[in-house]
Amino acid sequence: MDDAYRDIGRLYLALLSPEQVRGDRLGDDAMNRWMLDVPPGAAVLDACCGIGNDVLALHRGGPTVGKGGPWTAYGSDLSEGLLEAARAMTSDHGLSGDRFRCSSFADLASIPEWRRKFDVVIAAHAIYTAPDGIGQGSYDDYLTTSLHGMKAVLKTGGYLLTNTRDWEALYAAGFLSATVENRHDGEAFRCRYDWKPGPTPHSLHLATLTFERENSDERSTSTVRFIGRGVEDMQRLFQSAGFRVARTGRSGSAADPFISFMLESDA
């Protein structure tokens, strides 16, 4: 499976606020609220952990959000490069490197020591991306297999927290190009999204992400593939994979809106 972020390195910071890098909060506002209902010490896996900022937030209990946690945090990701950064980010806070594994969503089911281990699995800003070779016709099967992999590491009655872009809203707005900027240690990191949308909201969309650091030649470009699905389609796929939709919420911004889901795992 491909790794769209293999060459980005620290430029990934463009996508994260200083609060997120410090581990003060999760990146999805609805998930921040929902985690307040999860008992401290619960085992939580971030199944697309990137550089580890959400793992750090779970470990610290999301201190700026409310009186939650701390939780027993683990991380997995498809990118070995991002996992290396995640281990480095979290090691100073007492998390050992063996809390992290390189895995796709589907392959989580092949990690014996993680089977039925977690009270909560988080998959934020990821399940709507499509690896090379996955298209409009094969995405539903890919997502179902991914959901089964995450379900395999959840305890019965555990929760999967996930989200998807609001594709209808993006389509109606015309998929406008946008630049995200975040400052870290006095430096500005930027990521520009340039969209090549499909013919309908529920089709294949491409986005070229151009990362750069201010006053530097450091620059990287990556093309990410997305498959659009509506809320009803997503709920149908969740239910067919053995999940009950417990809550929904809104997150993101007006320019980049998201729909978040809390899914309960059936027996």
PyMOL commands that set and color helices and strands:
alter all, ss='L'
color gray80, all
select helices_A, chain A and resi 9-15+18-22+29-35+53-60+80-91+97-99+106-110+112-114+139-152+167-173+231-240
alter helices_A, ss='H'
color red, helices_A
select strands_A, chain A and resi 43-46+72-77+100-102+118-123+154-165+178-184+187-196+204-213+219-227+243-252+257-265
alter strands_A, ss='S'
color yellow, strands_A
deselect
rebuild
show_as cartoon
